[in-house]
Amino acid sequence: MNTSAWVLLALFLVVLVALAWPLGRCLAALCEGRLPRWMLAAEAPLYRLAGTAPDRSMHWRRYALALLAFNTLGALAVYGLQRVQGWLPLNPAGLPAVPPDSAFNTAVSFVSNTNWQGYAGESTMSYLTQMLGLAVQNFLSAATGIAVAFALARGFAARRTDGEGRVGNFWVDMTRITLWLLLPLSFVLALFFVGQGVIQNFDAYQGVTTLEHATQTLAMGPVASQEAIKMLGTNGGGFFNANSAHPYENPTALANFAQMLAIFLIPAALCFAFGRVVGDRRQGWAVLAAMAVLFVAAVLVVIPAEQAGNPLLGALGADPTASALQSGGNMEGKEVRFGIAASSLFAAVTTAASCGAVNAMHDAFTPLGGMVPMVLMQLGEVVFGGVGTGLYSMLIFAILAVFIAGLMIGRTPEYLGKKIEVREMKLTSIAILVTPILVLAGTAVAVIADAGRAGIANPGAHGFSEVLYALTSAANNNGSAFAGLSANTPFYNGLLALAMWFGRFGVIVPVLAIAGALAAKKRIPVTAGTMPTHGPLFVALLIGTVLLVGLLNYVPALALGPVVEHLMLWK
């Protein structure tokens, strides 16, 4: 890495912590219901309309059922909106109804916070569908993830011994997170984006004449408002097909930096909030430290891999070195206005946080550079991860880490004063194994089936990497793609939709069950024999558990894809 890359990484991390620390205090207040009177008064009519009360806490099963029912209805609404958009207003391009298989895939994608897009947004979705369907789900899917993280934090913090396993009120959590967190932040960020040049209008598509005297149609639309929540909610779905590489979505280097900060802001703040909710801020710092170490390690691989360039081009006489006249390295698929360092950092941020927004073509990265985003997803959304998802996924690995440590020292494992017993470990195992099963089984089905192989444009190791990346992205609710795979087919739309749905809710339900089990347990006081879970030793144990359990599932598949391609490239 050169000096500018180091400065960019350091500046990013410093600004992130400076912004996330105060936001963590606000999130902790939301989780614990410590709100000003005017906020409580503003909420009251909404709760009366919903037939609930803010002090009515739910058993974890009821919480889970409410969550599943709400998201199922959301998926049906988004599907229906796409199917009738041709007859609805705010459709200046006259776009027809979305085909059934694509509409089904998109509905599941946005409800599950994945935002996988097998279509070009500007030529498929009307303004109304983008705003009422996709943008609304960007808010609600993000709020769902944060609500689950709140429920798990309450499970650890609870001191009740009544055995009821109550984890909060789903409807109250969704209301407060959307109303007092996501909407204000999105409004401020959208105004900033407009100031940077991101468009926000309802104009008809514009016809322009290019320098070559050809005619080109430029899509318009309400982009800035959707861009803000897609980043803050780690959703990632772009208004345009080029996503954050499009100058109307991401026009300047400052806008690019702000987008990266927005992706990590809430996941990082949730770590600080977790420490406050459980009554020990050091616990939040420990979780954040483990995430940061894994993230920095990934950046230290992807940026040098892209700066090294393609050796085959060097063998043909191309100069890969950076100079005043050229960027150097592997600039294929990257925007000149961002360069290699900012593009590579963005790739690491968006896949570490399960966001899926892209400002460069991951398919054009070098084999090792492209493997880093894939591995960050395969770790299980724990390197900051999605909003809420990152925290509760890392806490699942923390439970596993203390269980392993308990076995080594011969003590009953406990974490934050709660004993980790057979029930919790069974649920933890389910939560950890759901996504690897979906990824590996789905990849196997895709490369065996004729319909799956028909979508592979690059046979060999790279084509296998494209399929593996697609299933990894879907099951881990990321949404980015290598994009060399023709995935907008009935086969892939159905397969990826199943991976997205069960990758999301197949993890959420066990996590809520763990939260309920922990909430019903008596909190044990700290003794001389209690293993500290806030120091460097535990951070190292947590990182080792993530790498050992989360990554080893995928080593054979990675060896067949990016590793083989790297060896073929460098011989």
C-alpha positions as a printed Julia matrix, in Angstrom:
571×3 Matrix{Float64}:
   0.0     0.0     0.0
   1.25    3.47   -0.82
   1.12    6.46    1.51
  -2.15    7.85    0.15
  -3.88    4.49    0.74
  -2.67    4.4     4.34
  -3.85    7.97    4.92
  -7.26    7.18    3.41
  -7.7     4.11    5.63
  -6.58    5.92    8.79
  -8.79    8.94    8.09
 -11.76    6.7     7.42
 -11.41    4.82   10.71
 -10.82    7.98   12.79
 -13.85    9.81   11.37
 -15.96    6.65   11.73
 -15.24    6.29   15.46
 -15.75   10.03   16.03
 -19.23    9.84   14.48
 -20.25    6.43   15.83
 -19.48    7.16   19.49
 -22.2     9.8    20.04
 -24.64    7.91   17.83
 -24.11    4.87   20.06
 -25.49    6.84   23.01
 -28.63    7.63   21.01
 -29.06    3.98   20.0
 -28.71    2.84   23.6
 -31.43    5.29   24.6
 -33.69    3.94   21.84
 -33.07    0.37   22.98
 -33.85    1.16   26.61
 -36.78    3.47   25.85
 -35.16    6.54   27.41
 -36.75    9.14   25.15
 -37.76   12.78   25.69
 -41.4    13.43   26.48
 -42.08   15.08   23.13
 -40.91   11.94   21.32
 -43.13    9.75   23.47
 -46.07   12.05   22.8
 -45.44   11.93   19.05
 -45.33    8.12   19.12
 -48.48    7.6    21.16
 -51.03    7.92   18.3
 -49.1     5.38   16.24
 -49.22    2.81   19.04
 -52.93    3.37   19.58
 -53.47    2.86   15.86
 -51.48   -0.38   15.98
 -53.25   -1.59   19.09
 -50.12   -1.94   21.21
 -48.38   -0.13   24.06
 -44.68    0.78   24.44
 -44.45   -0.93   27.82
 -45.97   -4.22   26.58
 -42.94   -6.49   26.13
 -43.28   -9.61   23.98
 -42.13  -13.18   24.5
 -39.46  -13.99   21.93
 -41.82  -16.3    19.99
 -44.42  -13.57   19.63
 -41.67  -11.11   18.67
 -40.45  -13.52   15.98
 -43.95  -14.17   14.63
 -44.65  -10.44   14.4
 -41.37   -9.94   12.58
 -42.01  -12.76   10.1
 -45.59  -11.68    9.42
 -44.58   -8.05    8.9
 -41.8    -8.94    6.46
 -43.96  -11.45    4.58
 -46.6    -8.77    4.02
 -43.85   -6.41    2.89
 -42.65   -8.92    0.31
 -46.18   -9.38   -1.04
 -46.65   -5.61   -1.3
 -43.4    -5.06   -3.2
 -44.18   -7.97   -5.53
 -47.66   -6.64   -6.29
 -46.41   -3.11   -6.9
 -43.92   -4.34   -9.49
 -46.53   -6.39  -11.29
 -48.91   -3.44  -11.78
 -46.47   -0.55  -12.16
 -47.36   -0.14  -15.83
 -50.83    1.11  -14.83
 -49.65    3.37  -12.0
 -48.51    7.03  -12.03
 -44.95    8.38  -11.72
 -43.78    6.27  -14.63
 -42.53    8.81  -17.19
 -40.57    6.21  -19.18
 -43.7     4.06  -19.58
 -42.01    0.99  -18.1
 -44.13   -2.19  -18.22
 -44.82   -4.66  -15.41
 -41.81   -6.54  -14.06
 -41.82  -10.26  -15.05
 -43.05  -12.61  -12.26
 -39.72  -14.33  -11.52
 -37.79  -11.07  -11.4
 -40.5    -9.41   -9.28
 -40.41  -12.32   -6.83
 -36.62  -12.16   -6.57
 -36.65   -8.39   -6.07
 -39.39   -8.49   -3.43
 -37.5   -11.06   -1.36
 -34.25   -9.21   -1.98
 -35.36   -5.85   -0.61
 -37.35   -7.29    2.3
 -34.34   -9.36    3.4
 -32.01   -6.3     3.28
 -30.08   -7.94    0.43
 -31.01   -5.68   -2.49
 -29.69   -8.12   -5.05
 -30.61   -6.71   -8.45
 -30.77   -8.9   -11.55
 -32.07   -5.96  -13.59
 -31.13   -2.41  -14.56
 -33.07   -0.11  -12.25
 -33.46    2.8   -14.66
 -34.97    0.58  -17.37
 -37.07   -1.69  -15.14
 -38.52    0.19  -12.16
 -40.79    3.25  -12.3
 -40.29    6.18   -9.94
 -43.27    5.0    -7.88
 -41.87    1.47   -7.54
 -38.46    2.83   -6.58
 -39.93    5.09   -3.89
 -42.99    3.28   -2.54
 -41.64   -0.23   -2.9
 -37.85   -0.36   -2.81
 -36.98    2.74   -0.77
 -39.65    1.98    1.86
 -38.29   -1.53    2.28
 -34.8    -0.05    2.64
 -36.08    1.59    5.81
 -38.1    -1.35    7.1
 -35.53   -4.08    6.45
 -32.84   -1.99    8.13
 -35.12   -1.36   11.11
 -35.81   -5.1    11.34
 -32.11   -5.91   11.68
 -31.57   -3.27   14.35
 -34.66   -4.5    16.23
 -33.19   -8.02   16.42
 -29.9    -6.6    17.73
 -31.86   -4.67   20.37
 -33.7    -7.85   21.39
 -30.44   -9.77   21.84
 -28.85   -6.91   23.8
 -31.88   -6.88   26.12
 -31.5   -10.63   26.59
 -27.96  -10.14   27.87
 -28.89   -7.12   29.98
 -32.05   -8.61   31.56
 -31.93   -9.37   35.27
 -35.36  -10.99   35.48
 -35.72  -14.52   36.78
 -39.38  -15.06   35.92
 -38.5   -17.39   33.05
 -40.75  -15.56   30.58
 -38.05  -14.68   28.06
 -39.42  -11.27   27.05
 -37.23   -9.3    24.64
 -39.18   -6.1    23.92
 -41.98   -5.0    21.63
 -41.37   -5.48   17.89
 -43.81   -2.76   16.82
 -42.32   -0.23   19.22
 -38.79   -1.06   18.11
 -39.69   -0.7    14.43
 -41.45    2.62   15.05
 -38.67    4.18   17.1
 -35.83    2.99   14.89
 -37.52    4.24   11.73
 -38.87    7.48   13.17
 -36.0     8.66   15.36
 -32.94    7.1    13.72
 -33.24    6.21   10.05
 -35.47    9.04    8.84
 -33.48   11.95   10.38
 -30.1    10.55    9.32
 -31.36    9.85    5.8
 -32.79   13.36    5.46
 -29.48   14.98    6.42
 -27.43   12.67    4.22
 -29.75   13.13    1.24
 -29.34   16.91    1.45
 -25.56   16.46    1.54
 -25.7    14.23   -1.53
 -27.79   16.78   -3.42
 -25.15   19.38   -2.58
 -22.52   17.08   -4.07
 -24.45   16.67   -7.32
 -26.64   13.59   -6.79
 -29.89   14.19   -8.69
 -33.34   14.38   -7.06
 -36.21   15.06   -9.45
 -39.27   13.62  -11.18
 -38.28   14.72  -14.67
 -38.77   12.64  -17.78
 -35.7    10.91  -19.16
 -33.51   13.37  -21.08
 -32.2    12.9   -24.62
 -28.73   14.38  -25.24
 -26.22   14.46  -28.07
 -22.8    13.03  -27.32
 -19.44   14.35  -28.55
 -19.61   11.73  -31.28
 -22.97   13.21  -32.36
 -24.86   10.13  -31.23
 -28.12   10.3   -29.27
 -28.15    9.05  -25.7
 -30.96    8.87  -23.15
 -30.1     9.93  -19.6
 -32.32    8.55  -16.87
 -33.57   10.95  -14.21
 -35.32   10.33  -10.91
 -35.47   10.8    -7.11
 -32.01    9.37   -6.52
 -30.56   11.22   -3.52
 -33.36   10.2    -1.15
 -32.91    6.52   -2.01
 -29.12    6.78   -2.01
 -29.08    7.96    1.6
 -31.08    5.1     3.09
 -29.46    2.5     0.85
 -26.13    3.37    2.5
 -27.26    4.03    6.07
 -29.39    0.89    6.08
 -26.65   -1.23    4.44
 -29.14   -2.08    1.71
 -27.07   -1.35   -1.38
 -29.6    -1.46   -4.2
 -28.83    1.21   -6.76
 -31.29    3.46   -8.54
 -29.08    2.98  -11.61
 -27.59   -0.24  -12.95
 -24.05    1.09  -12.39
 -24.91    1.71   -8.71
 -22.4     3.93   -6.9
 -20.14    4.01   -9.94
 -22.79    6.16  -11.67
 -22.01    9.9   -11.48
 -25.65   10.68  -10.65
 -25.39    8.44   -7.55
 -21.8     9.1    -6.5
 -20.4    12.16   -8.26
 -17.35   13.17   -6.21
 -14.56   11.77   -4.07
 -16.13   13.44   -1.03
 -19.5    11.83   -1.75
 -17.7     8.5    -2.1
 -16.03    8.97    1.31
 -19.37    9.91    2.87
 -21.01    6.82    1.4
 -18.38    4.56    2.95
 -18.85    6.26    6.32
 -22.63    5.93    6.05
 -22.34    2.18    5.44
 -20.31    1.58    8.62
 -21.87    4.28   10.81
 -24.81    2.43   12.4
 -23.03   -0.99   12.66
 -20.15    0.69   14.52
 -22.5     2.75   16.7
 -24.41   -0.39   17.67
 -21.24   -1.8    19.25
 -21.02    1.25   21.51
 -24.74    1.01   22.22
 -24.37   -2.65   23.18
 -21.72   -1.81   25.77
 -24.0     0.79   27.33
 -27.07   -1.47   27.37
 -25.28   -4.37   29.1
 -23.69   -1.99   31.6
 -20.05   -2.43   30.53
 -18.79   -0.18   27.75
 -15.63   -2.28   27.45
 -17.74   -5.09   25.96
 -18.74   -2.84   23.08
 -15.14   -1.82   22.48
 -14.07   -5.49   22.43
 -16.63   -6.39   19.77
 -15.7    -3.32   17.73
 -11.98   -4.12   18.03
 -12.51   -7.64   16.66
 -14.49   -6.24   13.73
 -11.87   -3.56   13.04
  -8.93   -5.99   13.05
 -10.64   -8.27   10.54
 -11.57   -5.3     8.37
  -8.08   -3.78    8.33
  -6.6    -7.19    7.5
  -8.94   -7.45    4.51
  -8.03   -3.95    3.29
  -4.33   -4.79    3.57
  -4.9    -7.59    1.09
  -7.29   -6.08   -1.43
  -5.53   -2.73   -2.02
  -2.03   -4.19   -2.63
  -3.57   -6.89   -4.85
  -5.18   -4.23   -7.05
  -2.15   -1.94   -6.98
   0.05   -4.83   -8.18
  -1.93   -5.02  -11.4
  -2.25   -7.83  -13.91
   1.05   -9.63  -14.66
  -0.2   -10.73  -18.08
  -0.5    -7.1   -19.15
   2.99   -6.43  -17.83
   4.3    -9.3   -19.93
   2.81   -7.6   -22.99
   4.72   -4.41  -22.3
   2.17   -2.44  -20.27
   3.61   -0.37  -17.43
   1.74   -1.17  -14.16
   3.46    1.47  -12.03
   1.65    4.59  -10.82
   2.91    7.94  -12.06
   1.77   11.5   -12.67
   0.29   10.43  -16.0
  -1.42    7.15  -15.03
  -3.07    5.43  -12.08
  -1.1     2.23  -12.49
  -2.11   -1.15  -11.11
  -5.35   -2.85  -12.1
  -7.68   -0.03  -13.14
 -10.0    -2.31  -15.11
 -13.59   -1.82  -13.96
 -12.75    1.17  -11.73
 -13.72    4.81  -11.99
 -10.82    7.18  -12.67
 -12.35    9.76  -10.3
 -11.91    7.32   -7.4
  -8.77    5.37   -8.29
  -7.56    2.06   -6.9
  -7.34    2.9    -3.19
 -10.82    4.4    -2.85
 -12.37    1.72   -5.07
 -10.71   -1.13   -3.17
 -11.6     0.36    0.21
 -15.19    0.76   -0.94
 -15.26   -2.91   -2.03
 -14.05   -3.99    1.41
 -16.52   -1.7     3.21
 -19.57   -2.72    1.21
 -18.97   -6.47    1.56
 -17.84   -6.3     5.18
 -21.08   -4.49    6.01
 -23.36   -6.61    3.81
 -24.35   -3.46    1.94
 -23.85   -4.54   -1.68
 -23.45   -1.04   -3.15
 -20.48   -0.95   -5.52
 -18.4     1.81   -7.09
 -16.27   -0.61   -9.12
 -16.78   -3.89  -10.96
 -15.73   -6.67   -8.56
 -15.64   -9.08  -11.49
 -12.7    -7.09  -12.88
 -10.63   -7.29   -9.68
  -7.56   -9.51   -9.56
  -8.24  -13.05   -8.25
  -7.02  -12.25   -4.73
  -8.56   -8.79   -4.8
 -11.91  -10.31   -5.77
 -11.58  -13.06   -3.16
 -11.43  -10.54   -0.31
 -15.02   -9.24   -0.77
 -16.17  -12.85   -1.11
 -14.42  -13.9     2.12
 -15.76  -10.89    4.02
 -19.29  -12.05    3.18
 -18.53  -15.68    3.95
 -17.38  -14.82    7.48
 -21.07  -14.41    8.23
 -21.77  -10.66    8.33
 -19.58  -10.15   11.38
 -17.04   -7.58   10.12
 -19.33   -4.66   11.03
 -22.01   -6.44    9.01
 -25.46   -5.11    8.17
 -27.27   -2.73   10.5
 -28.08   -4.93   13.48
 -27.02   -8.06   11.64
 -23.34   -7.42   12.21
 -23.73   -7.03   15.97
 -25.96  -10.03   16.59
 -23.88  -12.23   14.25
 -20.67  -11.3    16.05
 -22.34  -11.92   19.43
 -23.27  -15.4    18.22
 -19.57  -16.04   17.59
 -18.8   -14.54   21.0
 -21.11  -17.12   22.59
 -19.27  -19.84   20.69
 -15.9   -18.39   21.75
 -16.74  -18.45   25.47
 -18.07  -22.0    25.05
 -14.76  -23.09   23.53
 -12.85  -21.29   26.3
 -15.05  -22.93   28.93
 -14.22  -26.35   27.52
 -10.49  -25.56   27.64
 -10.48  -24.42   31.27
 -13.13  -26.81   32.56
 -15.72  -24.24   33.6
 -19.35  -23.69   32.69
 -19.14  -21.07   29.96
 -20.75  -17.73   30.65
 -20.93  -14.44   28.79
 -21.91  -11.14   30.39
 -23.18  -12.93   33.47
 -25.38  -15.42   31.61
 -24.6   -19.14   31.57
 -24.22  -20.61   28.1
 -25.85  -24.03   28.22
 -27.02  -26.76   25.85
 -30.02  -24.85   24.46
 -27.99  -21.77   23.62
 -25.29  -23.83   21.92
 -27.79  -25.71   19.77
 -29.34  -22.45   18.63
 -25.89  -20.93   18.07
 -24.92  -23.88   15.88
 -28.06  -23.44   13.79
 -27.48  -19.7    13.36
 -23.87  -20.24   12.26
 -24.51  -23.18    9.9
 -27.55  -21.83    8.03
 -25.64  -19.62    5.6
 -22.77  -22.02    4.73
 -25.32  -24.72    3.91
 -27.27  -22.34    1.69
 -24.12  -21.08   -0.07
 -22.43  -24.41   -0.69
 -25.57  -26.39   -1.5
 -26.84  -23.6    -3.76
 -23.51  -23.39   -5.6
 -23.49  -27.16   -6.1
 -27.02  -27.07   -7.53
 -26.15  -24.18   -9.85
 -23.03  -25.8   -11.34
 -24.75  -29.17  -11.75
 -28.03  -27.96  -13.29
 -28.13  -27.14  -16.99
 -30.08  -23.95  -16.28
 -27.38  -22.88  -13.83
 -24.48  -23.53  -16.17
 -26.27  -21.69  -18.98
 -25.8   -18.42  -17.11
 -22.02  -18.78  -16.81
 -20.29  -16.59  -19.4
 -16.74  -17.42  -18.26
 -16.2   -21.18  -18.01
 -13.49  -22.41  -15.69
 -12.28  -21.14  -12.33
 -13.57  -17.6   -12.83
 -17.04  -18.8   -13.81
 -17.14  -20.95  -10.67
 -16.12  -17.88   -8.65
 -19.01  -15.94  -10.17
 -21.53  -18.58   -9.09
 -19.97  -18.93   -5.63
 -19.97  -15.14   -5.21
 -23.64  -14.9    -6.22
 -24.79  -17.52   -3.69
 -22.49  -16.06   -1.03
 -23.92  -12.6    -1.63
 -27.51  -13.84   -1.56
 -27.33  -16.09    1.51
 -25.37  -13.5     3.51
 -27.8   -10.74    2.44
 -25.15   -8.6     0.76
 -26.44   -8.05   -2.77
 -23.23   -7.23   -4.66
 -22.25   -9.39   -7.62
 -19.31  -10.3    -9.8
 -21.77   -9.47  -12.61
 -20.31  -11.85  -15.18
 -23.15  -14.24  -14.35
 -26.45  -14.01  -16.27
 -28.6   -14.27  -13.17
 -31.86  -12.69  -14.33
 -33.38  -16.03  -15.31
 -36.18  -18.04  -13.7
 -33.61  -20.52  -12.34
 -31.34  -17.99  -10.63
 -34.17  -15.68   -9.58
 -35.8   -18.57   -7.73
 -32.61  -20.09   -6.32
 -31.2   -16.78   -5.08
 -34.56  -15.71   -3.62
 -34.65  -18.87   -1.48
 -31.07  -18.27   -0.36
 -31.87  -14.66    0.55
 -35.03  -15.47    2.51
 -33.62  -18.33    4.58
 -30.23  -16.62    4.9
 -32.04  -13.75    6.59
 -34.79  -15.29    8.66
 -33.11  -18.66    9.18
 -30.6   -16.75   11.31
 -32.95  -14.21   12.89
 -35.28  -16.79   14.47
 -32.49  -18.68   16.33
 -31.02  -15.35   17.45
 -34.37  -14.29   18.92
 -34.66  -17.69   20.61
 -31.23  -17.14   22.16
 -32.33  -13.67   23.28
 -35.4   -15.16   24.96
 -33.37  -17.88   26.66
 -30.85  -15.37   27.99
 -33.56  -12.98   29.17
 -35.05  -15.76   31.31
 -31.7   -16.51   33.01
 -30.52  -15.06   36.27
 -27.47  -12.86   35.89
 -24.46  -14.34   37.67
 -22.13  -11.96   39.56
 -18.51  -11.71   38.44
 -16.07  -13.84   40.45
 -12.35  -14.51   40.42
 -12.97  -17.46   38.1
 -14.95  -15.49   35.51
 -13.18  -15.18   32.17
 -12.86  -11.5    31.16
 -14.55  -10.81   27.83
 -13.3    -7.29   27.26
  -9.54   -7.59   26.91
  -7.07   -8.33   24.09
  -7.08  -12.06   24.89
 -10.81  -12.38   24.32
 -10.63  -10.23   21.18
  -7.98  -12.62   19.82
 -10.11  -15.62   20.79
 -13.15  -14.09   19.1
 -11.22  -13.37   15.89
  -9.8   -16.89   15.91
 -13.28  -18.38   16.34
 -14.64  -16.34   13.43
 -11.8   -17.42   11.15
 -11.76  -21.04   12.29
 -15.5   -21.67   12.21
 -16.78  -19.04    9.82
 -14.16  -19.33    7.08
 -13.07  -22.97    7.09
 -16.46  -24.01    5.71
 -15.56  -22.33    2.43
 -11.87  -23.2     1.97
 -12.46  -26.05   -0.54
 -14.8   -23.87   -2.6
 -12.36  -20.95   -2.54
  -9.59  -23.29   -3.68
 -11.64  -24.22   -6.75
 -12.31  -20.59   -7.65
 -10.16  -17.55   -6.84
  -7.16  -19.49   -5.52
  -6.85  -21.55   -8.72
  -7.36  -18.43  -10.83
  -4.61  -16.61   -8.9
  -2.17  -19.48   -9.45
  -3.04  -19.56  -13.14
  -2.49  -15.8   -13.43
   0.87  -15.68  -11.65
   2.02  -19.2   -12.59
